[in-house]
Amino acid sequence: MIELTQEDLRKCLDKPIFRQISQVADGLGLECYVVGGYVRDLFLQRPSKDIDVVVVGSGIRMAEALAEKLGKGAHVSVFRNFGTAQLKWRDTEVEFVGARRESYTHDSRKPVVEDGTLEDDQNRRDFTINALAICLNQARYGELVDPFGGLDDLREKNIRTPLDPDVTFSDDPLRMMRAIRFATQLKFYIDDDTFESLCRMKDRIAIISRERIADELNKILLSPQPSRGFIDLERSGLLELIFPELAALQGVETKNGRAHKDNFYHTLEVVDNVARTSDNLWLRWAALLHDIGKPVTKRWDPRAGWTFHNHNYVGEKMIPSLFRKMKLPMNEKMKYVQKLVGLHMRPIVIADEEVTDSAVRRLLFEAGDDIDDLMVLCEADITSKNSERKRRFLDNFRLVRQKLKDLEERDRIRNFQPPVDGEEIMRTFHLPPCAQVGQLKSAIKDAILDGIIPNEHEAARTYMMQKAKEMGLFV
């Protein structure tokens, strides 16, 4: 964080849009302030596109007057039900709202809204660091209004509510998720009293829609170190309520002196590893869910110890219902996550054994264009504390990557379709659609993947004729 004087703030706001707002506000005789995230990010030296302006009076009137002054190119969208207006001008968007006070009923996060003062508006803000306001009126241009010590909290990297946190979280329980999300994104810490309140009020999360919860989870996952957020969700008790399948990964069971690793913390380490190399949200979801099938498949074997056989396939089958429940997209993004969860053990098995061409061809065939992301996930999944074992796996993964590259260049396996299709098989042997057509197609595919024949039409057709004779088919 940087220290900014009032003169510094005036310079930070020395932009045409703020000067125009100032002139219009003074002309209308309205108090006007830029508030919230834009002000917070000025002090944190973070880029911010969201400009929120509070007007002590009508925000809609202010926006319409400003658009008239700016002339051609300025466009206003009015949302009268919410008392807000959005102005777009050049590459800038500004949200205007009238200062207001809010009151809530117990079963809804939608407040009853009344006109209010700047103080009322700052009281309703979620956290002190988001309650900072800078005056835009000419007489006080650049003056910071900070009634709750938000600037000190920025210095101390502290997330704290302006008023009683029990009231803040009860009024709008989504703020509990936001507290954890901001702490994760900014690498801040949640104030002790605020966190204790979050734990007390966790059951209020039940009135929040799944879509809003998923939006906060996405923002946590997209942060530089997502594990911070999921650890706070678990510590507060929120994770058990919003994502019990993930919470079920936590814990270590010991039997006959043998324990398995804590799969929750292992998962978070994998997510952080992926976050260091990729900003792909859905790859991060795949990392978060890659072991989601382990609680279901955990077994004790007196000889082998704790096992999680087929947890990848069980996890793959769980993905659609999880996405549906979490209101995540039920489209190609879900299928992508499902594929990576189902395949995430394959490169590890290959790397733990002799790296054969056949195994690598099959992996490339099944992963298709997602092979590179799968390899990122699998390398992130190597979290062993045994440095020699970890080095061996990573060395073998490099060998797998090289094999993938070589075979792709030579055999063109990625996303390949066998050069002889079902139509040609039926035409050649005068067959209707039947099991024998499928058997021949599979035989050709397997022969190519096993390296018995090259991925070429003539070789595939010759092989088809040979297999057809063995099956008793004649032209």
C-alpha positions as CSV (number, residue, x, y, z in Angstrom):
1,M,0.0,0.0,0.0
2,I,1.1,3.6,-0.7
3,E,0.4,6.6,1.4
4,L,-1.6,9.3,-0.4
5,T,-2.1,12.9,0.7
6,Q,-5.2,14.9,-0.3
7,E,-3.0,16.5,-3.0
8,D,-2.0,13.0,-4.2
9,L,-5.6,12.0,-4.4
10,R,-6.5,15.1,-6.4
11,K,-3.8,14.1,-8.9
12,C,-5.1,10.5,-9.0
13,L,-8.5,11.9,-9.8
14,D,-7.2,14.3,-12.4
15,K,-9.1,12.6,-15.2
16,P,-11.7,14.2,-17.6
17,I,-14.5,12.0,-16.2
18,F,-14.0,13.1,-12.6
19,R,-13.6,16.7,-13.5
20,Q,-16.9,16.6,-15.5
21,I,-18.7,14.8,-12.6
22,S,-17.4,17.6,-10.2
23,Q,-18.7,20.4,-12.4
24,V,-22.1,18.8,-12.9
25,A,-22.4,18.0,-9.1
26,D,-21.6,21.6,-8.2
27,G,-24.0,22.9,-10.8
28,L,-26.8,20.8,-9.3
29,G,-25.8,21.6,-5.8
30,L,-25.3,17.9,-4.9
31,E,-22.7,16.3,-2.7
32,C,-20.8,13.7,-4.8
33,Y,-18.2,11.0,-3.8
34,V,-16.3,8.2,-5.5
35,V,-16.5,5.2,-3.2
36,G,-15.7,1.6,-2.6
37,G,-13.3,-0.6,-4.6
38,Y,-12.0,2.2,-6.8
39,V,-10.8,4.2,-3.8
40,R,-9.4,1.1,-2.1
41,D,-7.5,0.1,-5.2
42,L,-6.0,3.6,-5.5
43,F,-4.2,3.0,-2.2
44,L,-3.3,-0.6,-3.1
45,Q,-2.0,0.5,-6.6
46,R,-4.3,-2.1,-8.2
47,P,-5.9,-1.4,-11.6
48,S,-9.7,-0.9,-11.2
49,K,-12.3,-0.3,-13.9
50,D,-15.3,-0.2,-11.6
51,I,-16.1,3.5,-10.7
52,D,-18.9,3.8,-8.2
53,V,-20.2,7.3,-7.4
54,V,-22.5,8.1,-4.5
55,V,-24.7,11.2,-4.8
56,V,-26.4,12.7,-1.7
57,G,-29.6,13.1,-3.7
58,S,-30.6,11.4,-7.0
59,G,-27.9,9.4,-8.7
60,I,-30.2,9.0,-11.7
61,R,-30.6,12.8,-12.0
62,M,-26.8,13.2,-11.7
63,A,-26.1,10.6,-14.4
64,E,-28.6,12.1,-16.9
65,A,-27.2,15.6,-16.3
66,L,-23.7,14.4,-16.9
67,A,-24.6,12.6,-20.1
68,E,-26.2,15.8,-21.4
69,K,-23.0,17.8,-20.6
70,L,-20.8,15.1,-22.2
71,G,-22.9,15.1,-25.3
72,K,-22.6,12.6,-28.2
73,G,-21.0,9.4,-27.2
74,A,-22.3,9.3,-23.7
75,H,-25.0,6.7,-23.0
76,V,-27.0,6.2,-19.8
77,S,-28.8,3.1,-18.6
78,V,-31.3,3.8,-15.8
79,F,-32.5,1.2,-13.3
80,R,-35.2,3.0,-11.4
81,N,-36.2,0.0,-9.2
82,F,-32.7,0.2,-7.7
83,G,-32.3,3.9,-7.9
84,T,-29.1,3.6,-10.0
85,A,-27.8,4.6,-13.4
86,Q,-24.8,3.5,-15.4
87,L,-23.1,5.9,-17.7
88,K,-20.8,4.8,-20.5
89,W,-18.5,7.3,-22.1
90,R,-15.6,6.4,-24.3
91,D,-13.9,3.5,-22.5
92,T,-15.2,4.4,-19.1
93,E,-18.2,3.1,-17.1
94,V,-19.5,4.9,-14.0
95,E,-22.2,3.6,-11.7
96,F,-24.2,6.4,-10.0
97,V,-26.4,5.7,-6.9
98,G,-28.2,8.0,-4.5
99,A,-26.9,7.8,-0.9
100,R,-29.2,5.4,1.0
101,R,-29.9,3.6,4.2
102,E,-31.0,0.0,4.2
103,S,-33.0,-2.3,6.5
104,Y,-33.4,-6.1,6.1
105,T,-35.9,-8.8,6.9
106,H,-34.6,-12.0,8.3
107,D,-35.4,-14.2,5.4
108,S,-34.1,-12.0,2.5
109,R,-30.9,-10.3,1.5
110,K,-33.0,-7.7,-0.5
111,P,-33.1,-4.6,1.7
112,V,-35.8,-2.0,2.2
113,V,-34.1,1.2,0.8
114,E,-34.6,4.8,1.9
115,D,-32.8,8.0,0.9
116,G,-29.9,8.7,3.3
117,T,-26.8,10.7,4.0
118,L,-23.2,9.8,3.1
119,E,-22.8,8.4,6.6
120,D,-25.8,6.2,6.1
121,D,-24.3,4.9,2.8
122,Q,-21.0,4.2,4.4
123,N,-22.7,2.4,7.3
124,R,-24.2,-0.1,4.9
125,R,-20.9,-1.0,3.2
126,D,-19.6,-4.6,3.8
127,F,-16.1,-3.8,5.0
128,T,-14.1,-0.8,6.2
129,I,-11.7,-1.0,3.2
130,N,-14.7,-0.7,0.9
131,A,-16.3,2.2,2.9
132,L,-13.7,4.8,1.9
133,A,-15.0,7.8,0.0
134,I,-13.3,10.7,-1.8
135,C,-15.2,13.9,-2.4
136,L,-15.6,15.1,-5.9
137,N,-17.1,18.6,-5.2
138,Q,-14.6,21.3,-6.1
139,A,-14.4,22.9,-2.7
140,R,-13.3,19.5,-1.1
141,Y,-11.9,17.8,-4.2
142,G,-9.7,14.8,-3.2
143,E,-10.8,14.9,0.5
144,L,-10.9,11.4,2.0
145,V,-13.9,10.5,4.2
146,D,-12.9,7.5,6.3
147,P,-15.2,7.1,9.4
148,F,-14.3,3.5,10.2
149,G,-10.5,3.5,10.0
150,G,-10.5,1.7,6.6
151,L,-7.1,3.3,5.7
152,D,-5.6,1.8,8.9
153,D,-7.1,-1.6,7.9
154,L,-5.5,-1.3,4.5
155,R,-2.2,-0.7,6.1
156,E,-2.6,-3.6,8.5
157,K,-4.1,-5.9,5.7
158,N,-7.2,-6.3,7.8
159,I,-10.8,-7.3,6.7
160,R,-13.3,-5.8,9.2
161,T,-16.9,-4.8,9.0
162,P,-17.9,-1.1,9.7
163,L,-20.6,-2.0,12.2
164,D,-21.4,-5.0,14.4
165,P,-20.4,-8.0,12.2
166,D,-23.3,-10.1,13.4
167,V,-25.7,-7.5,12.0
168,T,-23.6,-7.1,8.8
169,F,-23.6,-10.8,8.1
170,S,-27.2,-11.4,9.1
171,D,-28.4,-8.6,6.9
172,D,-26.6,-10.0,3.8
173,P,-25.0,-13.4,4.4
174,L,-23.2,-13.2,1.0
175,R,-20.8,-10.8,2.8
176,M,-19.3,-13.9,4.6
177,M,-18.2,-15.3,1.3
178,R,-17.0,-11.8,0.2
179,A,-14.9,-11.5,3.4
180,I,-13.1,-14.7,2.6
181,R,-12.8,-13.8,-1.1
182,F,-11.3,-10.4,-0.4
183,A,-8.9,-11.8,2.1
184,T,-7.8,-14.4,-0.5
185,Q,-7.5,-12.0,-3.4
186,L,-5.7,-9.3,-1.5
187,K,-3.7,-11.6,0.8
188,F,-5.3,-9.9,3.8
189,Y,-6.4,-11.4,7.1
190,I,-9.9,-11.4,8.6
191,D,-10.2,-9.5,11.9
192,D,-10.7,-11.9,14.8
193,D,-14.1,-10.5,15.9
194,T,-15.3,-10.5,12.3
195,F,-14.1,-14.1,11.8
196,E,-15.8,-15.3,15.0
197,S,-19.0,-13.6,13.9
198,L,-18.7,-15.3,10.5
199,C,-18.5,-18.7,12.3
200,R,-21.6,-17.8,14.4
201,M,-23.6,-16.6,11.5
202,K,-22.6,-19.3,9.0
203,D,-26.1,-20.9,8.9
204,R,-27.5,-17.7,7.4
205,I,-25.7,-18.7,4.1
206,A,-28.8,-20.8,3.4
207,I,-30.7,-17.8,2.0
208,I,-28.1,-17.1,-0.6
209,S,-28.6,-18.4,-4.1
210,R,-26.2,-21.0,-5.5
211,E,-25.3,-18.8,-8.4
212,R,-24.0,-16.1,-6.1
213,I,-22.0,-18.7,-4.0
214,A,-20.5,-20.1,-7.2
215,D,-19.5,-16.6,-8.4
216,E,-17.6,-16.1,-5.1
217,L,-16.0,-19.5,-5.4
218,N,-14.9,-18.7,-8.9
219,K,-13.2,-15.5,-7.7
220,I,-11.5,-17.4,-4.9
221,L,-10.3,-20.0,-7.4
222,L,-8.9,-17.2,-9.7
223,S,-6.9,-15.6,-6.9
224,P,-3.1,-16.0,-6.8
225,Q,-3.3,-18.6,-3.9
226,P,-6.8,-20.1,-3.8
227,S,-5.9,-22.4,-0.8
228,R,-6.2,-19.4,1.6
229,G,-9.9,-19.0,0.8
230,F,-10.8,-22.7,1.0
231,I,-8.9,-23.0,4.3
232,D,-11.0,-20.1,5.7
233,L,-14.2,-21.6,4.3
234,E,-13.4,-24.8,6.1
235,R,-12.3,-23.1,9.4
236,S,-15.5,-21.1,9.5
237,G,-17.8,-24.1,8.9
238,L,-19.1,-22.6,5.7
239,L,-17.5,-25.2,3.4
240,E,-19.5,-28.0,5.0
241,L,-22.7,-26.1,4.2
242,I,-22.0,-25.0,0.7
243,F,-19.7,-27.8,-0.6
244,P,-20.0,-30.9,1.7
245,E,-18.3,-33.1,-1.0
246,L,-15.1,-31.1,-0.8
247,A,-15.3,-30.9,3.0
248,A,-15.5,-34.7,3.1
249,L,-11.9,-34.9,1.8
250,Q,-10.6,-33.6,5.1
251,G,-9.2,-35.7,7.9
252,V,-6.7,-38.5,8.3
253,E,-7.6,-42.0,9.5
254,T,-5.1,-44.4,11.0
255,K,-5.4,-48.2,11.2
256,N,-2.7,-50.6,12.4
257,G,-0.3,-47.7,12.5
258,R,-0.9,-46.8,8.9
259,A,-2.4,-43.5,7.9
260,H,-3.4,-41.9,4.5
261,K,-2.7,-38.3,3.7
262,D,-5.2,-35.6,4.3
263,N,-6.8,-35.4,0.9
264,F,-8.3,-31.9,1.5
265,Y,-5.0,-30.2,2.1
266,H,-3.4,-32.3,-0.7
267,T,-6.1,-31.0,-3.0
268,L,-5.5,-27.4,-2.0
269,E,-1.8,-27.9,-2.7
270,V,-2.6,-29.2,-6.2
271,V,-4.9,-26.2,-6.8
272,D,-2.1,-23.7,-5.8
273,N,0.4,-25.6,-8.0
274,V,-2.0,-25.2,-11.0
275,A,-2.6,-21.5,-10.1
276,R,1.1,-20.9,-10.4
277,T,1.2,-22.0,-14.0
278,S,-2.3,-21.4,-15.4
279,D,-5.1,-18.8,-15.1
280,N,-7.6,-21.2,-16.7
281,L,-10.6,-21.2,-14.3
282,W,-11.8,-24.7,-15.4
283,L,-8.4,-26.3,-15.1
284,R,-8.4,-24.9,-11.5
285,W,-11.9,-26.5,-11.0
286,A,-10.5,-29.8,-12.3
287,A,-7.6,-29.5,-9.7
288,L,-10.2,-28.8,-6.9
289,L,-12.3,-31.8,-7.9
290,H,-9.6,-34.3,-9.1
291,D,-9.8,-36.4,-5.9
292,I,-13.5,-35.7,-5.1
293,G,-14.2,-39.5,-5.5
294,K,-11.8,-40.5,-2.7
295,P,-14.2,-40.4,0.3
296,V,-16.6,-42.7,-1.6
297,T,-13.9,-45.2,-2.6
298,K,-11.8,-45.3,0.6
299,R,-11.1,-48.9,1.8
300,W,-8.8,-50.6,4.2
301,D,-6.8,-53.5,2.8
302,P,-4.7,-55.4,5.5
303,R,-2.0,-55.9,2.9
304,A,-2.0,-52.7,0.9
305,G,-3.2,-50.3,3.6
306,W,-5.6,-47.5,2.6
307,T,-6.8,-47.6,-1.0
308,F,-8.9,-45.4,-3.2
309,H,-9.4,-47.7,-6.2
310,N,-11.1,-46.1,-9.2
311,H,-11.6,-42.8,-7.4
312,N,-10.9,-41.0,-10.7
313,Y,-13.8,-42.8,-12.5
314,V,-16.1,-42.3,-9.5
315,G,-15.1,-38.6,-9.4
316,E,-15.8,-38.3,-13.1
317,K,-19.3,-39.5,-12.6
318,M,-19.9,-37.1,-9.8
319,I,-19.0,-34.0,-11.8
320,P,-22.4,-33.4,-13.6
321,S,-24.4,-33.6,-10.4
322,L,-21.9,-31.3,-8.6
323,F,-22.0,-28.8,-11.4
324,R,-25.8,-28.9,-11.5
325,K,-26.1,-28.4,-7.8
326,M,-23.5,-25.6,-7.7
327,K,-25.2,-23.9,-10.7
328,L,-22.0,-24.1,-12.7
329,P,-22.3,-24.3,-16.6
330,M,-23.6,-27.6,-17.8
331,N,-21.8,-27.4,-21.1
332,E,-18.3,-28.0,-22.6
333,K,-16.7,-26.5,-19.5
334,M,-18.3,-29.2,-17.4
335,K,-17.3,-31.9,-19.8
336,Y,-13.7,-30.6,-19.8
337,V,-13.5,-30.8,-16.0
338,Q,-15.1,-34.3,-16.1
339,K,-12.6,-35.5,-18.7
340,L,-9.6,-34.2,-16.7
341,V,-10.9,-35.7,-13.5
342,G,-11.4,-39.1,-15.2
343,L,-8.0,-39.1,-16.8
344,H,-5.8,-37.6,-14.1
345,M,-4.4,-40.9,-13.0
346,R,-3.4,-42.1,-16.4
347,P,-0.2,-40.1,-16.9
348,I,0.8,-40.9,-13.3
349,V,0.4,-44.6,-13.9
350,I,2.4,-44.3,-17.2
351,A,5.1,-42.3,-15.5
352,D,5.4,-44.9,-12.7
353,E,5.9,-47.7,-15.1
354,E,7.8,-48.1,-18.4
355,V,6.7,-45.3,-20.8
356,T,5.4,-47.4,-23.8
357,D,4.4,-45.9,-27.1
358,S,1.0,-47.8,-26.9
359,A,0.1,-46.3,-23.5
360,V,1.1,-42.8,-24.6
361,R,-0.9,-43.1,-27.9
362,R,-4.0,-44.1,-26.0
363,L,-3.6,-41.2,-23.6
364,L,-3.2,-38.8,-26.5
365,F,-6.3,-40.3,-28.2
366,E,-8.5,-39.9,-25.1
367,A,-7.3,-36.5,-24.0
368,G,-7.3,-34.9,-27.4
369,D,-6.7,-31.1,-27.3
370,D,-6.8,-31.2,-23.5
371,I,-3.6,-33.2,-23.2
372,D,-1.4,-30.2,-22.3
373,D,-3.9,-29.2,-19.5
374,L,-4.0,-32.8,-18.3
375,M,-0.2,-32.9,-18.0
376,V,-0.2,-29.6,-16.1
377,L,-2.8,-31.1,-13.6
378,C,-0.8,-34.3,-13.2
379,E,2.5,-32.6,-12.6
380,A,0.7,-30.4,-10.0
381,D,-0.7,-33.5,-8.4
382,I,2.8,-34.7,-7.4
383,T,3.0,-33.3,-3.9
384,S,5.0,-36.1,-2.3
385,K,7.3,-34.9,0.6
386,N,9.8,-37.6,-0.5
387,S,12.0,-35.5,-2.7
388,E,13.5,-38.6,-4.5
389,R,10.1,-40.0,-5.4
390,K,8.9,-36.5,-6.6
391,R,12.0,-36.1,-8.7
392,R,11.5,-39.5,-10.3
393,F,7.9,-38.8,-11.2
394,L,8.7,-35.3,-12.7
395,D,11.6,-36.8,-14.7
396,N,9.2,-39.5,-16.1
397,F,6.6,-36.8,-16.8
398,R,9.2,-35.1,-19.0
399,L,9.7,-38.3,-20.8
400,V,5.9,-38.7,-21.3
401,R,5.8,-35.1,-22.7
402,Q,8.5,-35.9,-25.2
403,K,6.8,-39.1,-26.2
404,L,3.6,-37.2,-26.7
405,K,5.3,-34.7,-28.9
406,D,7.1,-37.4,-31.0
407,L,4.1,-39.6,-31.4
408,E,1.9,-36.6,-32.3
409,E,4.3,-35.6,-35.0
410,R,4.7,-39.1,-36.3
411,D,1.2,-40.7,-35.9
412,R,-1.2,-37.7,-35.8
413,I,-3.2,-39.4,-33.0
414,R,-4.6,-36.3,-31.3
415,N,-8.4,-36.2,-32.0
416,F,-7.9,-38.8,-34.7
417,Q,-10.8,-40.7,-36.3
418,P,-9.9,-44.2,-37.7
419,P,-9.2,-43.8,-41.5
420,V,-11.9,-46.5,-42.2
421,D,-15.3,-45.5,-40.8
422,G,-18.5,-47.5,-40.2
423,E,-20.0,-46.4,-43.5
424,E,-17.1,-47.9,-45.4
425,I,-17.3,-51.1,-43.4
426,M,-21.0,-51.6,-44.0
427,R,-20.5,-50.8,-47.7
428,T,-17.7,-53.3,-48.1
429,F,-19.4,-56.2,-46.4
430,H,-23.0,-55.3,-47.2
431,L,-23.8,-55.1,-43.5
432,P,-26.6,-53.1,-41.7
433,P,-25.6,-51.2,-38.5
434,C,-24.7,-54.1,-36.2
435,A,-22.2,-55.3,-33.5
436,Q,-19.8,-56.7,-36.2
437,V,-19.4,-53.1,-37.6
438,G,-18.5,-51.9,-34.1
439,Q,-16.0,-54.7,-33.6
440,L,-14.2,-54.0,-36.8
441,K,-14.0,-50.3,-36.0
442,S,-12.6,-51.0,-32.6
443,A,-10.1,-53.5,-34.0
444,I,-8.8,-50.9,-36.4
445,K,-8.6,-48.2,-33.7
446,D,-6.8,-50.5,-31.3
447,A,-4.3,-51.6,-34.0
448,I,-3.4,-48.0,-34.7
449,L,-3.1,-47.0,-31.0
450,D,-1.0,-50.1,-30.3
451,G,1.3,-49.3,-33.2
452,I,0.5,-52.5,-35.2
453,I,-0.5,-50.4,-38.3
454,P,0.2,-46.8,-39.2
455,N,-2.6,-44.2,-39.1
456,E,-3.3,-44.5,-42.9
457,H,-6.3,-45.5,-45.0
458,E,-4.6,-48.2,-47.1
459,A,-3.0,-49.9,-44.0
460,A,-6.3,-49.7,-42.1
461,R,-8.3,-51.2,-45.0
462,T,-5.9,-54.1,-45.4
463,Y,-6.1,-54.8,-41.6
464,M,-9.9,-54.6,-41.9
465,M,-10.0,-57.3,-44.6
466,Q,-7.7,-59.5,-42.5
467,K,-9.9,-59.1,-39.4
468,A,-13.1,-59.7,-41.4
469,K,-11.8,-63.1,-42.6
470,E,-11.0,-64.0,-39.0
471,M,-14.6,-63.1,-38.1
472,G,-16.1,-65.1,-41.0
473,L,-17.2,-62.1,-43.1
474,F,-16.9,-62.3,-46.9
475,V,-17.4,-59.6,-49.5
